[in-house]
Amino acid sequence: MPMLNRPVLTCLAAAAILLGATTAHAQSSPYYIGVAQSLAHESNIYRVGDDQALPAGFSKSDTVSGTSLVAGVDQTWGRQRLYGSGNLRANRYSNNKALDNDSYGLNLAVDWATINRLSGTVALAADNSLAQFNNRTTSGVETVKNEARTLSLDARARLGVVTRYTLEAGAGWRERRYSADAYDRLQNAQQYGSIGMRFRPSNLLNLGVALRLTHIDYPRWRLLNGGGSESEQIQRQDIDFTASWQPSGLSQINARLSPTRSRYDRNPDANFSGLTGSASWAWQPTGKTKLTTTLSRDTGQSADAVSVGLFGNGISDESRTTTALGLKANHDLTGKIALTGGLTHARRALRSDLLAGGTALTSSTGSDSTTILSLGGRWIPTRSIQVGCDISAEKRSSSNQRLSVSLGSNSFSCFGQIVLQ
């Protein structure tokens, strides 16, 4: 197990004493600040395939220690609200010391409103973390440390809100960069804009339609033989039909169906036309149990393929389509103890276009299937203290080992957090 250095231990001890002494006297506050410590064991850090072996000097499994400073805010004044959270974290590996890194995360948003039924949200997010190793080929195992940096800004405005009809408009920008040269071709920037309308025929049903346009730029999409690179521009158009229905006080259904078209400037064979979308059903069968079922289908450039839990931080999914079915369960065993569980199965249609002979593109296709099972528990003895543990297992099979290797992985982690608020 990795040992924390003396300054970190001293800071943690001082913070724990201070927070422990003041928790009983703290009043409700819109702000919080605290410390957290986690310890995790990963069985397949480098995402090694079933038929692959690591080079000498590397350990397939490892124990990772994370020491964090956490903070958050939820402040309301008048019609406006500021809320968000952030963290600074030192990650230390027991066996693979070269992977040691310092990460951060920030999510900050402002809800605003005027007296003329005009409202909206502006959200900023930033993240820097070690990217999950994403073995794609049988040519070798990735071992180079790779940090992913993501920055995004989103804005949305609504006119109506409490009326039967609501006009909505949104725009956003996000950028992803990698520290490892091998991931240069996956660096990208996206801009999107949308405009649409929502119709609420009753308090239980909300319908919507919107046009969404997205531009995706891969500045170093393809490395040329002999040096240099070419960029790729993707133009995507979606018509989003959405519905939100509450059939009872214990059930909520949300759905999106989108005719989607993507056009590639340099690689027209990768163009896509078809239906994408998602549907979720949140059901609370008892006062202590909540179940959420989610079905989604989208292209690899969409965040939906990442949010189903297939990848860790900072991975760009290049699949042609990803179809996923997930089930999550939350159960309050007592007022202070909660249990969680999840099961996700996803199938990806894969495609890779490579430069051959310096002039022509050659394509390779295939598919993979991934199943992830997770279980967890939380204990919150006071509103300032939280501890918990999680366990997960993943299994992936692939029809084309040059695009995605078959692999297995499992992990176990525990954490503790104490905050002052």
Secondary structure, 3 states (H helix, E strand, C coil): CCCCCHHHHHHHHHHHHHHHHHHHHCCCCCEEEEEEEEEEEECCCCCCCCCCCCCCCCCCCEEEEEEEEEEEEEEEECCEEEEEEEEEEEEEECCCHHHCEEEEEEEEEEEEECCCCEEEEEEEEEEEEECCCCCCCCCCCCCCCCEEEEEEEEEEEEECCCCCEEEEEEEEEEEEEECCHHHHHHCEEEEEEEEEEEEEEECCEEEEEEEEEEEEEEEEEEECCCCCEEEEEEEEEEEEEEEEEEEECCEEEEEEEEEEEEEECCCHHHCEEEEEEEEEEEEEEECCEEEEEEEEEECCCCCHHHHCCCCCCCCCCCCCEEEEEEEEEEEECCCCEEEEEEEEEEEEEEEEEEEECCCEEEEEEEEEEEEEEEEEEEEEEECCEEEEEEEEEEEEEECCCCCCCCEEEEEEEEEEEEEEC
